[in-house]
Amino acid sequence: MQLEVREAGDVTVLDLSGKLTGGDGDELLRTTVDRLLAAGRGRILLNLAQVPYMDSAGIGEIMSTHGRVAGAGGAVKLLNPHKRVYDVLHIVKLHSILATFHDEAAALASFD
C-alpha cells in the first residue's frame, strides 16, 4: 500500500492506494497517524478511493486509528470506499461508527 498526506485547512487527508492488509499497509497507516497526532493534527480523512481490498488487519487498523484519534480529541472519517470495501465495513458495522462520504467537500465541511 502507498499513502500520500495532504492538508486541506485543518484536516489532514490521507490518500491510500493499494490493498490495506497486514504487514506494510497497516503499519504505514499506524505510523503516519501517530506522527500526525504527535504534531497535533487530529482531524483525519481517510480517502479509500484507490483501496480495492482490505483484510482483517486493515479493518483492525482503521478501528485502532479511530480509537487513538478519538482518544486524542480528534476524529477520523472515510471518503470514497469502493463498493467491495464498503460492503466489508458494513458487515463489521464500521459504517455506523465512522462517517463515510462520497464527496470530499462534504467530508471536509463535516469536520466543522
Salt bridges, closest charged atoms under 4 A:
GLU7 OE1 - ARG41 NH2 2.20
ASP10 OD2 - ARG43 NH1 2.80
ASP15 OD2 - ARG6 NE 2.59
ASP26 OD2 - ARG30 NH2 3.64
ASP34 OD1 - ARG68 NE 2.92
GLU61 OE1 - ARG30 NH2 3.03
GLU61 OE2 - ARG68 NH1 3.30
ASP87 OD2 - LYS83 NZ 2.90
GLU104 OE2 - ARG6 NH1 2.88
ASP112 OD1 - ARG43 NH1 3.78
